[in-house]
Amino acid sequence: MDDKQKSRAYFNRHSSTIINRNGYWSYDYKITSKILMRRGVKNLIDIGCGNGAFLAMFHEADPAAALSGLDLSHEMVEQSRRRLPQADIVEGDAENMPFADGIFDAVSCHMSIHHHPHPERSLAEMNRILRKNGTVLINELTGPAWLRKFMNWWFTKWPTGDHAVYSRAEMEAMLREAGFEHIRSRLITPFTYVCVGRR
């Protein structure tokens, strides 16, 4: 199986575990949702939305916002739809999204890019579906260079479809290459960061 197939199979299995049901990135979600709220986002899509935990948190903060999600895992999509019946949750590939150009105020992607075999394609797609001056927000894993190197080696041994983790500088460079501007990033924890840009 390639990384996409591994990811889909892993998250289909993982969807029923206790740790998935309870969520484990809620600290990051609180910070990223506030960033988007401050930018007045009213039409948001979360790429790799999983069980909808981030979208549910954003909905609590702004019940009037139009919410969408995309995930490769059928089981995760079903969980998100049950959790957020008012949202538009779509099963699909982040590298080839089934959305029209320029339809979202903001695109978020939480702990998903490290599963993407071709992140440059995913970021280009995020740029395409954003309106002009729209916001992109990436929340990802990181760590010291030695740890990232070890993780990227270990990913080749795991059956989970993890592909690669990137430093903040690497993510900023990929966002610029995808056409985003005004890019800023900061650590949230020693092992996670948020990177924000504009189309």
MARKOLBA-709327 format. One record per residue: residue in one letter; x, y, z of N, C-alpha, C in turn; residue number from 0. Coordinates in nm, 2 decimals. Layout:
N
  tise      nx      ny      nz     cax     cay     caz      cx      cy      cz  kemar
     A       X       Y       Z       X       Y       Z       X       Y       Z    NUM
...
***
This chain:
199
  tise      nx      ny      nz     cax     cay     caz      cx      cy      cz  kemar
     M    0.08   -0.12    0.00    0.00    0.00    0.00    0.09    0.12    0.00      0
     D    0.04    0.23   -0.07    0.11    0.36   -0.06    0.07    0.43    0.06      1
     D    0.13    0.55    0.09    0.10    0.62    0.21   -0.05    0.66    0.22      2
     K   -0.11    0.70    0.12   -0.25    0.74    0.12   -0.34    0.62    0.16      3
     Q   -0.31    0.50    0.10   -0.39    0.38    0.14   -0.36    0.35    0.28      4
     K   -0.24    0.36    0.33   -0.21    0.33    0.47   -0.28    0.42    0.56      5
     S   -0.28    0.55    0.53   -0.35    0.65    0.61   -0.50    0.62    0.62      6
     R   -0.56    0.59    0.50   -0.70    0.57    0.50   -0.74    0.45    0.59      7
     A   -0.66    0.34    0.57   -0.68    0.22    0.65   -0.66    0.24    0.80      8
     Y   -0.56    0.32    0.83   -0.53    0.34    0.97   -0.64    0.42    1.04      9
     F   -0.68    0.53    0.97   -0.78    0.62    1.03   -0.92    0.55    1.03     10
     N   -0.95    0.47    0.94   -1.07    0.39    0.94   -1.07    0.30    1.07     11
     R   -0.96    0.24    1.10   -0.95    0.16    1.23   -0.95    0.25    1.35     12
     H   -0.87    0.36    1.34   -0.85    0.45    1.46   -0.98    0.53    1.50     13
     S   -1.07    0.54    1.40   -1.19    0.61    1.43   -1.27    0.56    1.55     14
     S   -1.26    0.43    1.58   -1.34    0.38    1.69   -1.27    0.37    1.82     15
     T   -1.14    0.42    1.83   -1.07    0.41    1.95   -1.11    0.52    2.05     16
     I   -1.08    0.50    2.18   -1.12    0.59    2.28   -1.04    0.72    2.27     17
     I   -0.91    0.71    2.23   -0.83    0.84    2.22   -0.88    0.92    2.11     18
     N   -0.93    0.86    2.00   -0.99    0.94    1.89   -1.12    1.01    1.93     19
     R   -1.21    0.93    2.00   -1.34    0.99    2.04   -1.32    1.11    2.14     20
     N   -1.22    1.10    2.22   -1.20    1.20    2.32   -1.12    1.32    2.27     21
     G   -1.04    1.30    2.16   -0.96    1.40    2.11   -0.83    1.42    2.18     22
     Y   -0.72    1.46    2.12   -0.60    1.48    2.19   -0.52    1.60    2.13     23
     W   -0.58    1.69    2.06   -0.51    1.81    2.01   -0.59    1.94    2.06     24
     S   -0.68    1.92    2.16   -0.77    2.03    2.20   -0.69    2.16    2.24     25
     Y   -0.58    2.14    2.30   -0.50    2.26    2.34   -0.47    2.34    2.22     26
     D   -0.41    2.28    2.11   -0.38    2.35    1.99   -0.51    2.41    1.92     27
     Y   -0.62    2.33    1.93   -0.74    2.37    1.86   -0.79    2.51    1.93     28
     K   -0.78    2.52    2.06   -0.82    2.64    2.12   -0.75    2.76    2.07     29
     I   -0.62    2.75    2.05   -0.54    2.85    2.00   -0.57    2.88    1.85     30
     T   -0.58    2.78    1.77   -0.60    2.80    1.63   -0.74    2.86    1.60     31
     S   -0.84    2.81    1.68   -0.97    2.87    1.66   -0.98    3.02    1.69     32
     K   -0.90    3.06    1.79   -0.90    3.20    1.83   -0.83    3.28    1.72     33
     I   -0.73    3.23    1.66   -0.66    3.30    1.55   -0.76    3.32    1.43     34
     L   -0.84    3.22    1.40   -0.94    3.23    1.29   -1.05    3.33    1.33     35
     M   -1.09    3.32    1.45   -1.20    3.41    1.50   -1.16    3.55    1.49     36
     R   -1.03    3.58    1.53   -0.98    3.72    1.52   -0.98    3.77    1.38     37
     R   -0.97    3.68    1.28   -0.97    3.72    1.14   -1.10    3.73    1.08     38
     G   -1.21    3.71    1.16   -1.34    3.72    1.12   -1.39    3.62    1.02     39
     V   -1.33    3.50    1.03   -1.37    3.39    0.94   -1.51    3.35    0.95     40
     K   -1.58    3.34    0.84   -1.72    3.30    0.84   -1.75    3.18    0.75     41
     N   -1.66    3.14    0.68   -1.67    3.02    0.58   -1.54    2.94    0.58     42
     L   -1.54    2.84    0.66   -1.42    2.77    0.69   -1.42    2.62    0.65     43
     I   -1.31    2.57    0.59   -1.30    2.43    0.57   -1.18    2.38    0.64     44
     D   -1.19    2.26    0.70   -1.08    2.20    0.77   -1.04    2.07    0.69     45
     I   -0.91    2.07    0.65   -0.86    1.96    0.57   -0.80    1.85    0.66     46
     G   -0.84    1.73    0.63   -0.81    1.62    0.73   -0.88    1.64    0.86     47
     C   -1.01    1.66    0.84   -1.09    1.70    0.96   -1.11    1.59    1.06     48
     G   -1.08    1.47    1.03   -1.09    1.36    1.13   -1.24    1.34    1.17     49
     N   -1.25    1.33    1.31   -1.39    1.32    1.36   -1.46    1.45    1.39     50
     G   -1.40    1.56    1.34   -1.47    1.69    1.35   -1.45    1.76    1.48     51
     A   -1.35    1.72    1.55   -1.33    1.78    1.68   -1.30    1.93    1.67     52
     F   -1.21    1.97    1.58   -1.18    2.11    1.56   -1.30    2.19    1.51     53
     L   -1.37    2.14    1.41   -1.49    2.21    1.36   -1.59    2.22    1.47     54
     A   -1.61    2.12    1.55   -1.71    2.13    1.66   -1.67    2.24    1.76     55
     M   -1.54    2.26    1.79   -1.49    2.37    1.88   -1.52    2.50    1.81     56
     F   -1.49    2.51    1.68   -1.51    2.64    1.61   -1.66    2.67    1.61     57
     H   -1.75    2.57    1.59   -1.89    2.59    1.59   -1.94    2.64    1.72     58
     E   -1.89    2.59    1.83   -1.93    2.64    1.96   -1.89    2.79    1.98     59
     A   -1.78    2.83    1.92   -1.74    2.97    1.93   -1.82    3.06    1.84     60
     D   -1.86    3.01    1.72   -1.93    3.09    1.62   -2.04    3.00    1.56     61
     P   -2.15    2.98    1.62   -2.26    2.89    1.56   -2.30    2.94    1.42     62
     A   -2.28    3.06    1.38   -2.33    3.11    1.25   -2.23    3.08    1.14     63
     A   -2.11    3.04    1.17   -2.01    3.02    1.06   -2.05    2.90    0.98     64
     A   -2.03    2.91    0.85   -2.05    2.80    0.76   -1.92    2.71    0.76     65
     L   -1.94    2.58    0.79   -1.83    2.49    0.81   -1.83    2.38    0.71     66
     S   -1.71    2.34    0.67   -1.69    2.23    0.58   -1.57    2.15    0.62     67
     G   -1.56    2.02    0.58   -1.45    1.94    0.62   -1.42    1.84    0.51     68
     L   -1.30    1.80    0.50   -1.25    1.70    0.40   -1.17    1.60    0.47     69
     D   -1.19    1.47    0.44   -1.10    1.37    0.50   -1.10    1.25    0.41     70
     L   -0.99    1.18    0.41   -0.96    1.06    0.32   -1.03    0.94    0.38     71
     S   -1.06    0.94    0.51   -1.11    0.82    0.58   -1.27    0.82    0.58     72
     H   -1.33    0.72    0.52   -1.47    0.71    0.52   -1.53    0.71    0.66     73
     E   -1.47    0.64    0.75   -1.52    0.63    0.89   -1.51    0.76    0.96     74
     M   -1.40    0.83    0.94   -1.39    0.97    1.00   -1.49    1.06    0.95     75
     V   -1.51    1.06    0.82   -1.62    1.14    0.76   -1.75    1.11    0.82     76
     E   -1.79    0.99    0.84   -1.91    0.95    0.90   -1.92    1.00    1.04     77
     Q   -1.82    1.00    1.12   -1.82    1.05    1.25   -1.84    1.20    1.25     78
     S   -1.77    1.27    1.16   -1.79    1.42    1.15   -1.93    1.45    1.11     79
     R   -1.99    1.38    1.02   -2.12    1.41    0.98   -2.22    1.39    1.09     80
     R   -2.20    1.29    1.17   -2.29    1.27    1.29   -2.27    1.38    1.39     81
     R   -2.15    1.42    1.41   -2.11    1.52    1.51   -2.16    1.66    1.47     82
     L   -2.15    1.68    1.34   -2.18    1.82    1.29   -2.28    1.81    1.17     83
     P   -2.40    1.77    1.19   -2.50    1.76    1.08   -2.52    1.88    1.00     84
     Q   -2.49    2.00    1.06   -2.51    2.12    0.98   -2.39    2.16    0.89     85
     A   -2.28    2.08    0.90   -2.16    2.11    0.82   -2.16    2.02    0.69     86
     D   -2.08    2.07    0.60   -2.06    1.99    0.47   -1.93    1.91    0.48     87
     I   -1.94    1.79    0.51   -1.83    1.70    0.53   -1.82    1.61    0.41     88
     V   -1.70    1.61    0.34   -1.68    1.54    0.22   -1.56    1.44    0.23     89
     E   -1.58    1.33    0.17   -1.47    1.23    0.17   -1.39    1.26    0.04     90
     G   -1.26    1.28    0.06   -1.18    1.31   -0.06   -1.03    1.33   -0.03     91
     D   -0.96    1.36   -0.13   -0.81    1.36   -0.13   -0.77    1.51   -0.12     92
     A   -0.69    1.54   -0.02   -0.64    1.68   -0.01   -0.56    1.73   -0.13     93
     E   -0.50    1.63   -0.20   -0.42    1.67   -0.32   -0.50    1.69   -0.44     94
     N   -0.63    1.66   -0.44   -0.72    1.68   -0.55   -0.86    1.70   -0.50     95
     M   -0.88    1.82   -0.45   -1.01    1.85   -0.37   -1.13    1.87   -0.47     96
     P   -1.24    1.82   -0.43   -1.36    1.83   -0.51   -1.44    1.96   -0.48     97
     F   -1.37    2.08   -0.49   -1.43    2.21   -0.46   -1.40    2.31   -0.57     98
     A   -1.49    2.40   -0.59   -1.47    2.51   -0.69   -1.36    2.60   -0.64     99
     D   -1.31    2.68   -0.73   -1.21    2.78   -0.69   -1.27    2.89   -0.61    100
     G   -1.19    2.94   -0.51   -1.22    3.07   -0.44   -1.34    3.07   -0.36    101
     I   -1.38    2.96   -0.29   -1.51    2.96   -0.23   -1.50    2.97   -0.07    102
     F   -1.38    2.96   -0.01   -1.37    2.96    0.13   -1.30    3.09    0.18    103
     D   -1.34    3.14    0.30   -1.27    3.25    0.37   -1.14    3.20    0.42    104
     A   -1.14    3.07    0.47   -1.02    3.02    0.54   -1.01    2.87    0.52    105
     V   -0.89    2.82    0.51   -0.86    2.68    0.51   -0.77    2.65    0.63    106
     S   -0.81    2.55    0.71   -0.73    2.50    0.82   -0.69    2.36    0.79    107
     C   -0.57    2.32    0.85   -0.53    2.18    0.83   -0.45    2.15    0.96    108
     H   -0.51    2.06    1.04   -0.46    2.03    1.17   -0.40    1.89    1.17    109
     M   -0.27    1.88    1.20   -0.21    1.75    1.22   -0.24    1.65    1.10    110
     S   -0.23    1.70    0.98   -0.27    1.62    0.87   -0.16    1.62    0.76    111
     I   -0.09    1.73    0.74    0.01    1.75    0.64    0.12    1.64    0.64    112
     H    0.15    1.59    0.76    0.26    1.49    0.77    0.21    1.36    0.72    113
     H    0.09    1.35    0.68    0.04    1.23    0.61    0.04    1.24    0.46    114
     H    0.06    1.36    0.41    0.04    1.39    0.27    0.17    1.35    0.19    115
     P    0.17    1.26    0.10    0.29    1.23    0.02    0.34    1.34   -0.06    116
     H    0.25    1.43   -0.11    0.29    1.55   -0.19    0.23    1.67   -0.13    117
     P    0.29    1.72   -0.02    0.23    1.84    0.05    0.22    1.96   -0.04    118
     E    0.31    1.97   -0.13    0.31    2.09   -0.22    0.18    2.09   -0.30    119
     R    0.12    1.97   -0.34    0.00    1.96   -0.41   -0.12    2.00   -0.32    120
     S   -0.11    1.96   -0.20   -0.22    1.99   -0.10   -0.22    2.14   -0.08    121
     L   -0.11    2.20   -0.06   -0.10    2.35   -0.03   -0.15    2.43   -0.16    122
     A   -0.11    2.38   -0.28   -0.16    2.44   -0.40   -0.31    2.44   -0.41    123
     E   -0.37    2.32   -0.37   -0.52    2.31   -0.37   -0.58    2.40   -0.26    124
     M   -0.52    2.41   -0.15   -0.57    2.51   -0.05   -0.57    2.65   -0.10    125
     N   -0.47    2.69   -0.17   -0.46    2.82   -0.23   -0.57    2.83   -0.34    126
     R   -0.60    2.73   -0.42   -0.70    2.74   -0.52   -0.84    2.76   -0.47    127
     I   -0.87    2.69   -0.36   -1.01    2.70   -0.31   -1.04    2.82   -0.22    128
     L   -0.93    2.90   -0.19   -0.95    3.02   -0.10   -0.98    3.14   -0.19    129
     R   -1.06    3.22   -0.13   -1.09    3.35   -0.20   -0.96    3.44   -0.18    130
     K   -0.96    3.55   -0.26   -0.84    3.64   -0.25   -0.84    3.70   -0.11    131
     N   -0.72    3.70   -0.05   -0.70    3.75    0.09   -0.75    3.65    0.19    132
     G   -0.79    3.53    0.15   -0.83    3.43    0.24   -0.71    3.38    0.33    133
     T   -0.74    3.32    0.44   -0.64    3.27    0.53   -0.62    3.12    0.52    134
     V   -0.49    3.08    0.53   -0.45    2.94    0.54   -0.39    2.93    0.68    135
     L   -0.43    2.82    0.75   -0.37    2.79    0.88   -0.33    2.65    0.89    136
     I   -0.20    2.63    0.92   -0.15    2.49    0.93   -0.10    2.47    1.07    137
     N   -0.15    2.36    1.13   -0.11    2.32    1.27   -0.05    2.19    1.26    138
     E    0.08    2.18    1.29    0.15    2.06    1.26    0.25    2.02    1.38    139
     L    0.30    1.89    1.36    0.40    1.84    1.45    0.54    1.89    1.41    140
     T    0.63    1.90    1.51    0.76    1.94    1.48    0.85    1.89    1.60    141
     G    0.97    1.94    1.61    1.06    1.90    1.71    1.20    1.94    1.67    142
     P    1.30    1.92    1.75    1.44    1.95    1.71    1.48    1.87    1.59    143
     A    1.58    1.92    1.52    1.62    1.85    1.39    1.65    1.70    1.41    144
     W    1.71    1.66    1.52    1.74    1.52    1.53    1.62    1.44    1.55    145
     L    1.52    1.50    1.62    1.39    1.43    1.64    1.31    1.42    1.51    146
     R    1.31    1.52    1.43    1.24    1.52    1.30    1.30    1.42    1.21    147
     K    1.44    1.41    1.21    1.51    1.31    1.13    1.47    1.17    1.17    148
     F    1.47    1.15    1.30    1.43    1.01    1.35    1.29    0.98    1.32    149
     M    1.19    1.08    1.33    1.05    1.05    1.30    1.04    1.02    1.16    150
     N    1.10    1.09    1.07    1.09    1.07    0.93    1.14    0.94    0.88    151
     W    1.25    0.89    0.96    1.30    0.75    0.93    1.20    0.65    0.98    152
     W    1.15    0.67    1.10    1.06    0.58    1.17    0.93    0.57    1.09    153
     F    0.88    0.68    1.03    0.76    0.67    0.95    0.77    0.57    0.84    154
     T    0.88    0.54    0.79    0.90    0.44    0.68    0.87    0.30    0.73    155
     K    0.88    0.28    0.87    0.85    0.15    0.93    0.71    0.13    0.98    156
     W    0.64    0.25    1.00    0.50    0.24    1.05    0.40    0.21    0.95    157
     P    0.29    0.15    0.98    0.18    0.12    0.89    0.07    0.22    0.88    158
     T    0.10    0.34    0.93    0.00    0.45    0.95   -0.01    0.55    0.84    159
     G    0.08    0.54    0.74    0.08    0.64    0.64    0.14    0.77    0.67    160
     D    0.20    0.79    0.79    0.27    0.91    0.81    0.39    0.92    0.71    161
     H    0.41    1.04    0.66    0.50    1.06    0.55    0.63    1.14    0.60    162
     A    0.61    1.26    0.65    0.72    1.35    0.69    0.67    1.46    0.78    163
     V    0.75    1.50    0.88    0.73    1.62    0.95    0.83    1.73    0.91    164
     Y    0.78    1.85    0.92    0.86    1.96    0.87    0.89    2.07    0.98    165
     S    1.00    2.14    0.97    1.02    2.25    1.06    0.93    2.37    1.02    166
     R    0.93    2.46    1.11    0.85    2.58    1.08    0.90    2.65    0.95    167
     A    1.04    2.66    0.94    1.10    2.72    0.82    1.06    2.65    0.69    168
     E    1.06    2.52    0.70    1.03    2.44    0.58    0.88    2.46    0.54    169
     M    0.79    2.47    0.64    0.65    2.49    0.61    0.63    2.63    0.56    170
     E    0.70    2.73    0.61    0.68    2.86    0.56    0.73    2.87    0.41    171
     A    0.84    2.80    0.38    0.89    2.80    0.25    0.79    2.73    0.15    172
     M    0.73    2.62    0.20    0.63    2.55    0.11    0.51    2.63    0.09    173
     L    0.47    2.71    0.19    0.35    2.80    0.17    0.38    2.91    0.07    174
     R    0.50    2.97    0.08    0.54    3.07   -0.01    0.54    3.01   -0.16    175
     E    0.60    2.89   -0.17    0.60    2.83   -0.30    0.46    2.80   -0.36    176
     A    0.37    2.78   -0.27    0.23    2.75   -0.31    0.15    2.88   -0.34    177
     G    0.22    3.00   -0.32    0.16    3.13   -0.36    0.10    3.21   -0.24    178
     F    0.12    3.16   -0.12    0.08    3.24    0.00    0.17    3.35    0.04    179
     E    0.12    3.45    0.10    0.20    3.57    0.15    0.17    3.60    0.29    180
     H    0.25    3.69    0.34    0.23    3.74    0.48    0.23    3.62    0.58    181
     I    0.33    3.53    0.57    0.33    3.41    0.64    0.40    3.43    0.78    182
     R    0.34    3.38    0.88    0.39    3.39    1.02    0.37    3.25    1.08    183
     S    0.47    3.22    1.17    0.45    3.09    1.25    0.50    3.11    1.39    184
     R    0.46    3.02    1.48    0.51    3.02    1.61    0.48    2.88    1.67    185
     L    0.56    2.85    1.77    0.54    2.73    1.84    0.41    2.74    1.93    186
     I    0.34    2.63    1.94    0.23    2.62    2.04    0.28    2.55    2.16    187
     T    0.34    2.43    2.13    0.41    2.35    2.24    0.55    2.33    2.18    188
     P    0.64    2.26    2.26    0.77    2.23    2.20    0.76    2.13    2.08    189
     F    0.65    2.07    2.06    0.63    1.97    1.95    0.52    2.00    1.85    190
     T    0.46    2.12    1.86    0.36    2.16    1.76    0.37    2.31    1.73    191
     Y    0.33    2.35    1.61    0.33    2.49    1.58    0.21    2.52    1.49    192
     V    0.19    2.65    1.48    0.09    2.70    1.39    0.16    2.80    1.29    193
     C    0.12    2.78    1.16    0.17    2.86    1.06    0.05    2.92    0.98    194
     V    0.05    3.06    0.97   -0.06    3.13    0.91   -0.02    3.21    0.79    195
     G   -0.09    3.21    0.68   -0.06    3.30    0.57   -0.19    3.35    0.50    196
     R   -0.17    3.43    0.40   -0.28    3.48    0.32   -0.26    3.45    0.17    197
     R   -0.37    3.43    0.11   -0.37    3.40   -0.04   -0.34    3.53   -0.11    198
***
